[in-house]
Amino acid sequence: MPTGRIPEGPGCHQPVIELSDVSFAYERRPIIEHLHFTVRERDFALLAGPNGAGKTTLLKLIVGLLEPDGGEVRLFGEPARRFRQRERIGYVPQKNAFNPLFPATVREVVLSGMYGRHKLFRRLTKADYQKVDDAMQALGIEDLAGKRIGMLSGGQQQRVFLARALVNSPALLILDEPTVGIDAETQDSFYHLIRHMHQHHNITFLMVSHDRERFRSYLDDAPAAEAGRLKFYVRHSHDREDCVETDLTHSLREYRRAAEEPALVR
Ligand SMILES: Nc1ncnc2c1ncn2[C@@H]1O[C@H](COP(=O)(O)OP(=O)(O)OP(=O)(O)O)[C@@H](O)[C@H]1O
């Protein structure tokens, strides 16, 4: 298990998230104690743990919404509390975190992913709208563009949130139990897509999930780090040495065409 700050890796394997001796308590109740862990570029990290183990708390520490009581959290080499380049992080929330009565259309939800880069009310450019169209096409939701998000199935909604997270071409994609409440077949198709993205793109993944079993064949057997009931499982980027990036929109279109996912939109 690593201790302290890990030296920088070569090429496209720089540290993205560094947790050095991180501890956190709510009032006096310790939630996370002495956690050391580094996620590097193009790693796929699964954060697993039962209800109440501290997964959401740890995500908040990672994105700088909470500060640790001890130790240090760094994002892309900077202290998390000072990190401002929010557009480098894409976030896919739990389906249940979304209010189905929210009246926005699919296009508006995907477009709202741009606000990390463009302050609210700043005029969006033609290129921005093109990125929104590309992301919707890549995920097979372009025909749903004018529909109210609350009218869609759980699987379709998650594709909308994934498109929203991808419009800024994030370097780090955080997925917070993205398939809770979605049927097993749709979950399979979602995770197949996620694995494709991990295999073919320079995106680092941090996924929160109760469902370690689903990723058993994809991740190392032993946890790479543990703190209390929290466990990190990883597929390291050194499994893939080439650092060449391919265009995400093009690649996801090809992926759809290859019909590896026959019924893409469910
Ligand atoms: N703002 C808060 N103030 C005090 N205690 C809190 C606060 N937020 C969470 N907790 C407690 O901290 C513990 C960890 O909560 P957290 O939400 O991080 O767990 P989790 O692993 O994400 O759980 P779940 O799987 O149920 O979402 C829980 O016991 C929770 O009740």
The ligand as a Gaussian input file, in Angstrom:
#p B3LYP/6-31G(d) Opt

LIG

0 1
 N      -23.454000      16.014000       7.093000
 C      -23.337000      14.971000       7.923000
 N      -23.281000      15.156000       9.254000
 C      -23.143000      14.115000      10.105000
 N      -23.049000      12.814000       9.713000
 C      -23.113000      12.561000       8.386000
 C      -23.259000      13.631000       7.423000
 N      -23.263000      13.070000       6.188000
 C      -23.157000      11.740000       6.367000
 N      -23.052000      11.430000       7.670000
 C      -22.850000      10.082000       8.245000
 O      -21.560000       9.637000       7.861000
 C      -21.582000       8.237000       7.525000
 C      -21.080000       8.069000       6.116000
 O      -22.022000       8.636000       5.215000
 P      -21.858000       8.570000       3.630000
 O      -23.063000       9.216000       3.056000
 O      -20.532000       9.105000       3.258000
 O      -21.879000       6.990000       3.375000
 P      -22.096000       6.170000       2.015000
 O      -21.093000       5.072000       2.028000
 O      -22.064000       7.111000       0.864000
 O      -23.554000       5.582000       2.222000
 P      -24.678000       5.145000       1.147000
 O      -24.170000       3.917000       0.458000
 O      -25.869000       4.852000       2.018000
 O      -24.900000       6.315000       0.208000
 C      -23.027000       7.780000       7.712000
 O      -23.131000       7.178000       8.981000
 C      -23.825000       9.071000       7.659000
 O      -24.991000       8.981000       8.446000

